[in-house]
Amino acid sequence: MTRKIFLTVDLGASLTKAFCQITEDGKTPIEECITQPSAVLRTTESLYEEIDHENTAFSSILCYGGMYWQTGQIAETNLRQTNTDQHKHPEAIAKVLSIAGYVLSKAGEGSEMYLDLLLPKSEETSFSIVKRDLANYIRKFQYGRSQLTCAPMSVRVLPESTGIVSIVQSYPSIVLMFGHKDLTLTKVKDEHSGLAYIQTWAGRGSLMIQRHMSWTPSNELTGAKLIFSQGTGRRGIEKALGEDAGPVLASLRQARELYWVNLQQQLDSDIDVVQAKQIYIAGGGAPAWSKQLKGSFSAKLDVLGKVIRRIRQDFPQWESSSMPYRLTDAYLLWRQNAQRPETLQTQSICQSAKVEVTHG
């Protein structure tokens, strides 16, 4: 019996997000949503051999092409800073293999792999190289102490917003994705334009707010979480800093105002945004701007509520979390290949019925 893995990986600046489905004839499909810290660290063979580490969904050590890596939690450092000009090629391979290794360790040797990877449009010049190397190295690589193998049937490297663009039905439309590092604006001008018009505004994600504040957190990602919590009314900074929160909150208000007034100016002066019939909003930073977005776009706004509810239904661990806002793009792309389990089971029943009729 053939085991198939449908895996979609979204390499965000702050978090690697992935969806996988493992299917096997006659068995209920296994589905999992995987999130792993985006940290990655090159290491040496001698240190690799000395590390006593159990690979998990959140952290791993691995080797491909003679290069040794730590990924996820094990690679985290106290002082975390995102390089807004980072080129992701070798690191991207390591991050994807970290997720693929976890999935393959569950699925077993020799599985067929259907892999999609989402990267920023700004890195499109490296897409073909990443695709080539992924197709090569995923066939056989070292994951912890084990050698893992699979049969890559399809490997695609696609620009961010591919999943969301697939559900656009009104034209022209805009997709705005608020990431940690970047802000991505995709213009879907008609049913044939697809992904032809994507702008990645490097350094214009929620990270820009933090860098305009007088407050410098010890860990960039912790700071981002606190700022997000404050922006969504959960008062993360006040809870974390207590009596010392006052000056930080004042600095945050100024930074948010500066960020929004500049973003709004750019959007208001873009004729495609002004003429759009629908504006889709996604990304981890989106909920923190809900009030401003509603004020600017009102009836045009689509925050992908149906998709978010579906993610929470399929993966109950995110039922009361804001995480689904970060997952919509990858989820929609993944579901193009990975049919919902109930659909697969219905097909299996229908096929069995056809066989019974044929042999009756």
C-alpha positions in Angstrom: 0.0 0.0 0.0 1.2 3.5 -0.9 1.7 6.1 1.8 1.3 9.7 0.6 2.4 12.8 2.4 0.9 16.2 1.5 3.0 18.8 3.2 2.8 22.6 2.9 5.4 24.7 4.7 5.3 28.5 5.2 8.7 29.9 6.3 7.8 33.0 8.3 10.4 35.3 9.8 9.3 34.5 13.3 7.7 31.1 12.9 7.7 28.1 10.5 4.1 27.0 9.9 3.2 23.7 8.3 0.3 21.4 7.5 0.6 17.7 6.7 -1.6 14.9 5.8 -0.5 11.3 5.7 -2.8 9.0 3.7 -2.7 5.2 3.2 -5.2 3.0 1.4 -7.9 1.7 3.8 -6.8 3.9 6.8 -8.1 7.2 8.2 -5.8 10.0 7.1 -3.6 11.6 9.8 -3.5 15.4 9.8 -1.4 17.7 11.8 -0.6 21.4 12.1 3.0 22.0 13.0 4.6 25.3 14.2 8.3 25.6 14.9 10.4 28.6 16.0 12.1 29.9 12.8 15.6 29.9 14.5 18.2 27.9 12.6 21.9 27.5 13.5 24.8 25.9 11.5 26.9 23.6 13.6 29.8 21.2 13.1 29.9 17.4 12.7 31.7 17.0 16.0 29.2 19.0 18.0 26.4 17.3 16.1 27.6 13.9 17.3 27.9 15.2 20.9 24.4 16.7 21.1 22.0 14.6 23.1 18.7 15.8 21.6 15.4 14.1 20.9 13.9 15.5 17.7 10.3 16.8 17.9 7.9 18.9 16.0 9.4 22.0 17.7 13.1 21.3 17.5 15.6 19.1 15.6 19.2 18.5 14.6 19.8 17.3 11.0 22.3 17.0 8.2 22.0 17.5 4.5 24.7 17.9 1.8 27.5 17.7 4.4 26.0 20.6 6.4 24.9 20.1 10.0 22.1 22.2 11.5 20.1 22.9 14.6 16.5 24.2 14.0 13.7 25.4 16.1 13.8 25.7 19.9 17.3 24.2 20.2 18.6 27.0 18.0 16.9 29.8 19.9 19.1 32.4 21.6 18.2 34.9 24.3 19.1 37.8 22.0 17.0 37.2 18.8 17.1 39.7 16.0 15.6 39.3 12.5 17.7 40.3 9.5 15.3 42.0 7.2 17.6 41.3 4.2 18.2 37.6 5.0 18.7 35.3 2.1 17.0 32.1 3.0 18.4 29.4 0.6 20.5 27.1 2.8 18.6 27.9 6.0 15.3 27.4 4.1 16.3 23.9 3.2 17.2 23.1 6.8 13.9 24.4 8.1 11.9 22.5 5.6 13.8 19.2 6.3 13.2 19.7 10.0 9.5 19.6 9.4 9.7 16.9 6.8 11.9 14.8 9.1 9.3 15.0 11.8 6.5 14.0 9.4 8.6 11.2 7.8 9.5 9.7 11.2 5.7 9.3 11.7 4.8 8.1 8.2 7.6 5.6 7.7 10.2 5.0 5.0 9.5 5.2 1.3 6.5 7.5 1.5 5.5 9.5 -1.5 6.0 13.2 -0.8 4.0 16.1 -2.3 5.7 19.3 -1.0 4.8 22.9 -1.3 6.9 25.7 0.1 5.8 29.3 0.5 8.5 32.1 0.4 8.3 35.9 0.0 8.0 37.1 -3.6 11.1 39.2 -3.0 13.2 36.0 -2.9 11.8 34.7 -6.3 15.3 34.7 -7.8 16.2 31.8 -5.5 13.0 29.8 -6.0 14.4 27.5 -8.7 17.5 26.8 -6.7 15.6 26.0 -3.6 13.2 23.8 -5.5 16.1 21.9 -7.1 17.9 21.4 -3.8 14.8 20.4 -1.9 13.9 17.8 -4.5 17.4 16.4 -4.2 18.0 16.5 -0.4 14.6 15.4 0.7 15.2 12.0 -0.9 17.7 11.1 1.8 18.9 13.1 4.8 20.0 12.6 8.3 17.4 13.5 11.0 19.0 13.2 14.4 20.6 9.7 14.4 18.4 8.3 11.7 18.6 8.3 7.9 15.3 9.2 6.4 14.1 8.6 2.8 11.1 9.4 0.7 10.0 9.6 -2.9 9.4 13.2 -3.9 6.6 13.2 -6.4 6.1 16.9 -6.5 8.1 19.9 -5.1 6.8 23.4 -5.6 8.2 26.7 -4.3 5.5 29.4 -4.5 5.2 33.1 -3.4 3.3 34.0 -0.3 -0.4 34.7 -0.8 -0.7 31.8 -3.3 -3.3 30.1 -1.0 -5.4 33.2 -0.5 -5.4 34.2 -4.1 -6.8 30.7 -5.0 -10.2 31.7 -3.3 -10.5 35.2 -4.8 -13.7 35.5 -6.8 -14.3 39.2 -7.1 -12.1 41.3 -9.3 -10.1 43.4 -8.9 -9.1 42.4 -5.4 -6.2 43.0 -2.9 -4.5 40.7 -0.5 -2.7 42.3 2.4 -0.6 40.1 4.6 0.8 41.6 7.9 3.9 39.6 8.7 6.6 39.9 11.4 9.3 41.1 9.0 7.4 42.1 5.8 4.1 43.4 4.5 2.9 41.7 1.3 0.5 43.3 -1.0 -0.9 41.2 -3.8 -3.0 42.7 -6.6 -5.5 40.2 -8.2 -6.6 42.3 -11.2 -8.6 39.7 -13.0 -9.2 35.9 -13.1 -6.1 35.5 -15.3 -3.6 37.7 -13.4 -3.0 35.2 -10.6 0.3 36.0 -8.8 1.7 38.4 -11.4 1.4 41.5 -9.2 2.9 40.9 -5.7 4.8 43.6 -3.8 6.8 42.6 -0.7 7.6 45.6 1.4 10.7 44.4 3.2 11.0 45.6 6.8 7.5 46.9 6.9 6.0 44.2 9.0 5.1 44.5 12.7 8.8 44.5 13.4 8.9 48.1 12.2 6.8 49.2 15.1 9.3 47.7 17.6 12.2 49.4 15.9 10.5 52.8 16.2 10.0 52.4 20.0 12.3 53.7 22.7 11.9 50.3 24.4 14.3 47.5 23.5 13.2 44.0 24.7 15.8 41.4 25.4 14.2 39.1 22.9 12.7 40.4 19.7 10.0 37.8 19.5 9.0 38.3 23.1 8.6 42.0 22.3 6.5 41.2 19.3 4.2 39.0 21.3 3.8 41.7 24.0 3.1 44.4 21.4 0.6 42.1 19.6 -1.1 41.4 22.9 -1.4 45.1 23.7 -2.8 45.8 20.2 -5.5 43.2 20.6 -6.6 44.4 24.0 -5.0 41.7 26.1 -2.6 44.2 27.8 0.5 42.1 27.5 3.0 45.0 28.2 1.1 46.1 31.2 1.0 42.6 32.7 4.7 42.0 31.9 6.1 45.4 33.1 3.7 46.4 35.7 4.4 49.9 37.1 7.1 50.5 34.5 4.7 50.1 31.6 3.7 53.7 31.3 6.6 55.1 29.1 6.7 51.9 27.0 2.9 52.2 26.3 3.4 55.9 25.3 6.2 54.9 23.0 4.1 52.1 21.5 1.2 54.5 20.8 3.5 56.8 18.9 5.1 54.0 16.9 1.8 52.5 16.0 0.5 55.9 14.9 3.6 56.5 12.8 3.3 53.1 11.2 -0.4 53.4 10.3 -0.3 56.9 9.0 2.5 56.0 6.6 0.8 52.7 5.5 -2.6 54.4 5.0 -0.9 57.1 2.9 0.6 54.4 0.6 -2.7 52.4 0.4 -4.8 55.5 -0.2 -2.5 56.6 -3.1 -2.6 53.2 -4.8 -5.3 53.2 -7.5 -5.6 49.4 -7.4 -6.3 49.4 -3.7 -8.8 52.3 -4.1 -10.7 50.5 -6.9 -10.6 47.0 -5.3 -13.9 45.3 -4.8 -12.6 43.1 -2.1 -9.6 43.4 0.3 -8.5 40.2 2.0 -6.5 40.5 5.3 -4.2 37.9 6.6 -1.0 37.4 8.7 -0.2 37.4 12.3 -0.1 41.2 12.7 -3.6 41.6 11.2 -5.7 41.4 14.3 -3.8 44.2 16.0 -5.0 46.5 13.2 -8.7 45.4 13.0 -10.1 48.8 14.1 -8.0 50.8 11.6 -8.7 48.3 8.8 -12.4 48.4 9.3 -12.3 52.2 9.3 -10.4 52.3 6.1 -12.0 49.6 4.0 -15.4 48.9 5.8 -17.6 46.8 3.5 -14.7 45.7 1.2 -12.9 44.0 4.1 -12.7 40.2 4.3 -10.7 38.9 7.3 -11.1 35.3 6.1 -13.4 34.5 9.0 -14.7 31.3 7.3 -11.2 30.0 6.7 -10.2 30.8 10.3 -13.2 28.9 11.6 -12.4 26.0 9.4 -8.8 25.9 10.7 -10.1 25.9 14.3 -12.5 23.2 13.5 -9.9 21.0 11.9 -7.2 21.7 14.5 -8.9 22.3 17.9 -5.6 23.3 19.6 -6.1 26.7 18.0 -9.8 27.1 19.0 -9.2 30.1 21.3 -5.9 31.3 19.7 -5.1 34.1 17.2 -2.7 31.6 15.5 -5.1 30.8 12.6 -4.6 34.4 11.3 -1.0 33.3 10.6 -2.1 30.0 9.0 -4.7 30.9 6.4 -2.4 31.1 3.4 -0.6 27.8 4.0 -3.9 26.1 4.9 -5.7 27.1 1.7 -2.7 26.0 -0.4 -2.5 22.7 1.5 -6.2 21.9 1.1 -5.8 22.1 -2.7 -4.0 18.8 -2.4 -5.0 17.4 0.9 -8.7 16.7 0.8 -10.6 16.8 4.0 -10.7 13.3 5.7 -14.4 12.9 5.4 -14.2 13.5 1.7 -11.5 10.8 1.3 -13.6 8.4 3.4 -16.6 9.1 1.2 -14.6 8.4 -1.9 -13.3 5.2 -0.4 -16.9 4.0 0.3 -17.9 4.9 -3.2 -15.0 3.0 -4.7 -15.8 0.0 -2.6 -19.4 0.1 -3.8 -18.3 0.2 -7.4 -16.1 -2.8 -6.8 -19.0 -4.7 -5.3 -21.2 -3.9 -8.2 -18.5 -4.8 -10.7 -18.0 -8.2 -9.1 -21.7 -8.8 -8.3 
